[in-house]
Amino acid sequence: MKEMTKADLVEEISKDTGLSKKDTNIVVNLIIDNLIKALAEGDKVELRGFGSFKVKSRKSRKARNPRTGSSVEVPAKLVPYFKASNELKALVNK
């Protein structure tokens, strides 16, 4: 299984569009930066045919330190969440 990095993505988009790698990198970075900004502001981002990104809150909970066995309080926090669209799921499961 191959791993695609941001550099690989930039190269593929650059080939497909004919844009320079420098310009493509700027566009990819702007997309990622705007996605992060929207999530940081608590917005949901939906990309039709791909999926949606949103922020979920996790409640505080008690956990156990595996080394000492003592109980530790894990504070509540916000975590990014991605849900794949049905179309993406169908393409992956061909």
Secondary structure as the mmCIF struct_conf table of DSSP 4:
data_model
#
loop_
_struct_conf.conf_type_id
_struct_conf.id
_struct_conf.beg_label_comp_id
_struct_conf.beg_label_asym_id
_struct_conf.beg_label_seq_id
_struct_conf.end_label_comp_id
_struct_conf.end_label_asym_id
_struct_conf.end_label_seq_id
HELX_LH_PP_P HELX_LH_PP_P1 LYS A 2 THR A 5
HELX_RH_AL_P HELX_RH_AL_P1 LYS A 6 THR A 17
HELX_RH_AL_P HELX_RH_AL_P2 LYS A 21 ALA A 40
TURN_TY1_P TURN_TY1_P1 GLU A 41 GLY A 42
STRN STRN1 VAL A 45 LEU A 47
TURN_TY1_P TURN_TY1_P2 ARG A 48 PHE A 50
STRN STRN2 GLY A 51 ARG A 58
STRN STRN3 ARG A 61 ARG A 64
TURN_TY1_P TURN_TY1_P3 PRO A 66 THR A 68
STRN STRN4 SER A 71 VAL A 74
HELX_LH_PP_P HELX_LH_PP_P2 PRO A 75 ALA A 76
STRN STRN5 LYS A 77 ALA A 84
HELX_RH_AL_P HELX_RH_AL_P3 ASN A 86 VAL A 92
TURN_TY1_P TURN_TY1_P4 ASN A 93 ASN A 93
#
